[in-house]
Amino acid sequence: MRVDLHVHSTASDGTESPAEVMRRAHQADIDVVALTDHDTTAGLAEAGRALAAGLTLVPGIELSCLVESHSVHLLGYLFDPAEPRLAAECARIRRSRLGRARRMVTRLRALGVPVTFEQVAAIANGGTVGRPHIARAMVAAGVIKRFADAFTTDWIAPGGRAYVGRYAPSPRRAISLLRSAGGVAALAHPRAGRRWQLPADWLATLASAGLAGIEVDHPDHDEAQREELRRAAKQTGLIPLGSSDDHGSLTGHRIGCETTSPANYQRLLALATGAKPVQGPRQGQVP
């Protein structure tokens, strides 16, 4: 069994529709895939309808959180998306994302960058608006050559000339909301990035708050970081996960490049009460 518990679609900042993400997961010989778009579950229904025979969808989300003004991402699995407090929090995060995008575009235009919010919104195409959509608009305008060039202090990286902060809950609050909705929480890519990383002592703190898992095998983690996180997972009782964090063409269509063991996937399932995995049709059935 091959299990990838972290992929994105156009419901947030991926480049393929939820249906296309499911098709690519099937082509990559994935058995279980979690759609974890940023702060939204809007793509889950389409993904569920597009499942091929033998493919299982784990309903998920990637919640934006803040620790001491630094961004931390929390993966949520198998929760009830209609739970009122969780739904309200996700809506608040999305509203803040939208307002931030408008202000960042205003700052970029003041710096001579010829992009508009309408262009950014068109790229997002109804999905959760984020900095990747602004970066893509900057590439299209010819201001930068590469998508990654936007994420510098020249432009929209934290501390950058056009960067604007936004609202996000603390990880403790996000964990509490996910658990109240019957879900399971896992820390996403805690060693990715070079500017700031979650201190090691926070792992025990979050585990005591109800965190269940942690991404260990991730494309942005080197071997030393993976070994550190495996030791930390063992010490804190967190379930070690492996995921591609695929964003379509932005990350090179890498679904399945990292996976979670079947045993650890089953450990996650045992903790969830809010929703169940969605099974693709049996062999011979038409989706």
C-alpha positions as CSV (number, residue, x, y, z in Angstrom):
1,M,0.0,0.0,0.0
2,R,1.3,3.4,-1.0
3,V,0.0,6.3,1.0
4,D,0.6,10.0,0.3
5,L,-1.1,12.2,2.9
6,H,-0.4,15.8,1.6
7,V,-1.3,17.1,-1.8
8,H,-2.8,20.3,-3.2
9,S,-5.2,21.3,-5.9
10,T,-6.6,24.5,-7.5
11,A,-8.9,24.7,-4.5
12,S,-5.8,26.4,-3.0
13,D,-2.4,26.8,-4.5
14,G,-2.0,23.7,-6.6
15,T,-2.0,23.9,-10.4
16,E,-4.4,21.0,-11.2
17,S,-8.0,20.5,-10.4
18,P,-9.0,18.1,-7.6
19,A,-10.2,15.6,-10.3
20,E,-6.8,15.9,-12.1
21,V,-4.9,15.4,-8.9
22,M,-6.8,12.2,-8.2
23,R,-6.1,11.0,-11.8
24,R,-2.4,11.7,-11.3
25,A,-2.4,9.9,-7.9
26,H,-3.9,6.9,-9.6
27,Q,-1.3,7.0,-12.4
28,A,1.5,7.2,-9.7
29,D,0.2,3.9,-8.3
30,I,-1.0,5.6,-5.1
31,D,-3.5,3.6,-3.0
32,V,-4.4,6.3,-0.5
33,V,-4.2,10.1,-1.0
34,A,-5.1,13.0,1.2
35,L,-6.2,16.2,-0.4
36,T,-5.0,18.9,2.0
37,D,-5.7,22.3,0.5
38,H,-4.9,25.4,2.4
39,D,-7.7,26.5,4.8
40,T,-10.4,25.0,2.7
41,T,-12.3,21.7,1.9
42,A,-13.8,23.1,-1.3
43,G,-12.1,20.5,-3.5
44,L,-13.0,17.4,-1.6
45,A,-16.4,16.7,-3.3
46,E,-14.9,16.9,-6.8
47,A,-12.0,14.7,-5.7
48,G,-14.3,12.1,-4.3
49,R,-16.3,12.0,-7.5
50,A,-13.2,11.5,-9.6
51,L,-11.7,8.5,-7.7
52,A,-10.6,5.6,-9.8
53,A,-11.0,2.0,-8.8
54,G,-8.7,1.1,-6.0
55,L,-7.9,4.7,-4.9
56,T,-8.9,6.0,-1.5
57,L,-9.3,9.7,-0.6
58,V,-8.6,10.9,2.9
59,P,-10.5,14.2,3.4
60,G,-8.0,16.7,4.7
61,I,-6.9,20.3,5.1
62,E,-3.7,22.3,5.7
63,L,-4.4,24.9,8.3
64,S,-2.4,28.1,8.5
65,C,-1.1,28.8,12.1
66,L,1.2,31.3,13.7
67,V,3.9,30.8,16.4
68,E,5.4,34.1,17.6
69,S,4.5,35.7,14.2
70,H,6.1,32.8,12.3
71,S,4.1,30.6,9.9
72,V,3.4,27.0,11.0
73,H,1.2,24.6,9.0
74,L,-1.0,22.0,10.5
75,L,-2.5,19.1,8.6
76,G,-5.9,17.9,9.5
77,Y,-7.5,14.6,8.5
78,L,-10.9,13.0,8.7
79,F,-12.8,15.8,10.5
80,D,-16.3,17.0,10.1
81,P,-16.0,20.0,7.9
82,A,-19.4,21.3,8.9
83,E,-18.5,21.5,12.6
84,P,-19.4,25.2,13.3
85,R,-16.3,26.4,15.1
86,L,-13.9,24.8,12.7
87,A,-15.8,26.1,9.7
88,A,-16.0,29.6,11.1
89,E,-12.2,29.6,11.8
90,C,-11.4,28.4,8.2
91,A,-13.7,31.2,6.8
92,R,-11.9,33.8,9.0
93,I,-8.5,32.6,7.7
94,R,-9.6,32.8,4.1
95,R,-11.0,36.3,4.6
96,S,-7.7,37.4,6.0
97,R,-5.8,35.8,3.1
98,L,-8.0,37.7,0.7
99,G,-7.4,41.1,2.4
100,R,-3.7,40.4,2.6
101,A,-3.5,39.6,-1.1
102,R,-5.1,42.9,-1.9
103,R,-2.7,44.9,0.3
104,M,0.3,43.0,-1.1
105,V,-0.8,43.8,-4.7
106,T,-1.1,47.5,-3.7
107,R,2.5,47.4,-2.3
108,L,3.8,45.7,-5.4
109,R,2.1,48.3,-7.7
110,A,3.8,51.1,-5.6
111,L,7.1,49.4,-6.3
112,G,6.3,49.5,-10.1
113,V,5.1,45.9,-10.5
114,P,2.3,45.9,-13.1
115,V,0.0,43.3,-11.5
116,T,-3.6,43.8,-10.4
117,F,-5.7,42.0,-7.8
118,E,-8.1,40.9,-10.6
119,Q,-5.2,39.1,-12.3
120,V,-4.3,37.3,-9.0
121,A,-7.9,36.3,-8.4
122,A,-8.1,35.0,-12.0
123,I,-5.1,32.8,-11.3
124,A,-6.6,31.5,-8.1
125,N,-9.9,30.8,-10.0
126,G,-12.1,30.6,-7.0
127,G,-9.6,28.8,-4.8
128,T,-8.0,30.1,-1.5
129,V,-5.9,33.0,-2.5
130,G,-2.2,32.9,-1.4
131,R,1.2,34.2,-2.1
132,P,1.8,31.6,-4.8
133,H,-0.9,33.2,-6.9
134,I,0.8,36.6,-6.6
135,A,4.1,35.0,-7.6
136,R,2.6,33.5,-10.7
137,A,1.1,36.9,-11.6
138,M,4.6,38.4,-11.2
139,V,6.1,35.8,-13.5
140,A,3.3,36.4,-16.1
141,A,4.0,40.1,-16.0
142,G,7.7,39.5,-16.7
143,V,8.8,41.1,-13.4
144,I,10.6,37.9,-12.3
145,K,11.8,35.0,-14.3
146,R,11.2,32.2,-11.8
147,F,8.3,31.5,-9.4
148,A,10.8,31.2,-6.5
149,D,12.2,34.6,-7.2
150,A,9.1,36.2,-5.7
151,F,9.8,34.7,-2.3
152,T,12.7,36.9,-1.4
153,T,13.0,40.0,0.8
154,D,12.9,42.0,-2.5
155,W,9.3,41.0,-2.9
156,I,6.9,38.9,-0.9
157,A,8.9,36.8,1.6
158,P,8.4,37.6,5.3
159,G,10.2,41.0,5.8
160,G,10.0,41.7,2.1
161,R,9.1,45.1,0.6
162,A,5.6,43.9,-0.4
163,Y,5.0,41.4,2.4
164,V,1.9,41.8,4.5
165,G,0.9,39.6,7.5
166,R,-2.4,38.0,8.1
167,Y,-4.6,36.3,10.7
168,A,-3.9,32.7,11.7
169,P,-4.7,30.8,14.9
170,S,-2.1,29.3,17.2
171,P,-1.3,25.6,16.6
172,R,-2.9,24.8,20.0
173,R,-6.2,26.4,18.9
174,A,-6.1,24.7,15.5
175,I,-5.5,21.3,17.1
176,S,-8.3,21.8,19.5
177,L,-10.7,22.8,16.7
178,L,-9.7,19.8,14.6
179,R,-10.1,17.4,17.5
180,S,-13.5,18.9,18.4
181,A,-14.5,18.1,14.8
182,G,-13.4,14.5,15.2
183,G,-10.2,14.9,13.2
184,V,-6.6,14.1,13.6
185,A,-3.8,16.8,13.5
186,A,-0.3,16.5,12.2
187,L,2.5,19.0,11.9
188,A,3.5,19.8,8.3
189,H,7.1,20.0,7.1
190,P,8.5,21.4,10.4
191,R,12.1,21.6,9.0
192,A,11.3,23.1,5.6
193,G,12.6,26.6,4.9
194,R,15.8,28.4,6.0
195,R,14.6,31.5,7.8
196,W,12.8,30.1,10.9
197,Q,12.0,26.6,12.1
198,L,9.7,25.4,14.9
199,P,11.9,24.9,18.0
200,A,12.3,21.2,19.0
201,D,10.8,21.8,22.4
202,W,7.5,22.8,20.8
203,L,6.9,19.3,19.6
204,A,6.4,17.9,23.1
205,T,4.2,21.0,23.9
206,L,2.0,20.3,20.8
207,A,1.9,16.6,21.4
208,S,0.5,17.3,24.9
209,A,-2.1,19.5,23.3
210,G,-3.3,16.7,21.1
211,L,-1.1,16.7,18.1
212,A,-1.0,13.2,16.7
213,G,1.5,13.1,13.8
214,I,4.5,14.9,12.2
215,E,5.8,14.9,8.7
216,V,9.2,13.4,8.7
217,D,9.8,12.2,5.1
218,H,9.2,15.4,3.1
219,P,11.0,16.6,-0.1
220,D,12.3,19.7,1.8
221,H,13.8,17.7,4.6
222,D,17.4,16.4,4.3
223,E,18.5,13.2,5.9
224,A,19.8,14.8,9.1
225,Q,16.5,16.6,9.6
226,R,14.6,13.4,9.0
227,E,16.7,11.5,11.6
228,E,16.1,14.3,14.1
229,L,12.4,14.3,13.5
230,R,12.2,10.5,13.8
231,R,13.9,10.7,17.2
232,A,11.5,13.4,18.2
233,A,8.5,11.5,17.1
234,K,9.6,8.5,19.1
235,Q,10.2,10.6,22.2
236,T,6.8,12.4,22.0
237,G,4.7,9.5,20.7
238,L,3.9,11.3,17.4
239,I,3.1,9.3,14.4
240,P,5.8,9.8,11.7
241,L,4.4,10.6,8.3
242,G,5.7,10.8,4.7
243,S,4.1,13.0,2.1
244,S,4.9,14.6,-1.3
245,D,3.3,18.0,-0.6
246,D,2.6,18.1,-4.3
247,H,1.5,21.4,-5.9
248,G,1.3,20.2,-9.5
249,S,3.7,21.9,-11.9
250,L,5.0,24.2,-9.2
251,T,6.7,21.2,-7.5
252,G,7.3,19.0,-10.5
253,H,4.2,16.7,-10.3
254,R,5.8,14.7,-7.5
255,I,2.8,12.8,-6.0
256,G,4.1,9.6,-4.3
257,C,7.7,10.8,-4.0
258,E,7.4,10.4,-0.2
259,T,4.9,8.1,1.5
260,T,3.6,7.0,4.9
261,S,3.8,3.4,6.0
262,P,0.6,1.4,6.0
263,A,1.0,0.8,9.7
264,N,1.2,4.5,10.5
265,Y,-1.7,5.3,8.3
266,Q,-3.8,2.8,10.2
267,R,-2.7,4.5,13.5
268,L,-4.1,7.8,12.1
269,L,-7.4,6.2,11.1
270,A,-7.9,4.7,14.5
271,L,-7.8,8.2,16.1
272,A,-10.4,9.8,13.8
273,T,-14.2,10.0,14.4
274,G,-15.3,12.9,12.3
275,A,-15.3,11.4,8.8
276,K,-14.2,8.3,7.0
277,P,-12.0,7.8,4.0
278,V,-13.8,7.8,0.6
279,Q,-13.3,4.6,-1.4
280,G,-13.1,4.6,-5.1
281,P,-15.3,2.2,-7.1
282,R,-14.7,-1.5,-7.0
283,Q,-13.0,-3.0,-9.9
284,G,-15.5,-3.2,-12.8
285,Q,-17.7,-0.4,-11.5
286,V,-18.0,3.0,-13.4
287,P,-17.0,5.9,-11.1
